[in-house]
Amino acid sequence: MQTPHIVLRPAHRGDVPRILELIRALAEYERLAHEVEADEDRLADTLFGPAPCAEVVMAEADGAVAGFALFFHTYSTFLARPGLYLEDLFVEPRFRGLGIGRRLMVHLARLAVERGCGRFEWAVLDWNAPAIAFYRSLGAVGMDGWTTQRVTGEALARLAAADADAAADGTR
């Protein structure tokens, strides 16, 4: 089999249906399909609307979408510089082993450097040994001592509705 021609390109609005398929495939792989609430309209708005929240790089192999990386900027107060955060990276199983994941990571690292970012970060599920090994091969190190915290759904709504003063002194 001949090695396919790999191209990385910024996503465009027309990619939204395929991006959603890739998100769902990633969620299946991560055993988190039940958490996917994304739909095409919301993705189109948040990725390509008036105030985009994230960017997407599409990977193609001989013209077929093979994978994607979705990322956004963060900010480090300690560095006083922006950072680049990789939210999702996924390569379709039939295209794995072609170096597409590595190409996406190198591309994002270059973007981070070009944009003056002080760090390039992401999270990985602790059971995902193949991904962890891949990231270690790129020079990534785990952030021991840090635990991700998250507030979503009803807990987020309650927190947003809380009286800050009452919540601070425990009277609410």
KABEL-V12459 format. One record per backbone hydrogen bond with DSSP energy under -1.0 kcal/mol. NH is the residue of the N-H (numbers start at 1). CO is the residue of the C=O. Records with the same first field share a line. If there is no record, write none. Layout:
NH: CO ; CO
This chain:
7: 60
9: 58
11: 56
15: 12
16: 13
19: 15
20: 16
21: 17
22: 18
23: 19
24: 20
25: 21
26: 22
27: 23
28: 24
29: 25
30: 26
31: 28
32: 27
35: 32
36: 33
43: 39
44: 40
45: 41
46: 42
47: 43
48: 44
49: 45
53: 46
55: 71
57: 69
58: 9
59: 67
60: 7
61: 64
62: 5
64: 61
66: 59
67: 59
68: 90
69: 57
70: 88
71: 55
72: 85
74: 83
76: 81
80: 76
81: 76
83: 74
84: 119
85: 72
86: 121
87: 70
88: 70
90: 68
92: 66
95: 92
96: 93
103: 99
104: 100
105: 101
106: 102
107: 103
108: 104
109: 105
110: 106
111: 107
112: 108
113: 109
114: 110
115: 111
116: 113
117: 112
118: 82
121: 84
128: 125
129: 127
132: 128
133: 129
134: 130
135: 131
136: 132
137: 133
139: 136
140: 135
144: 142
146: 143
155: 152
156: 152
157: 153
158: 154
159: 155
160: 156
161: 157
167: 163
168: 164
169: 165
171: 166
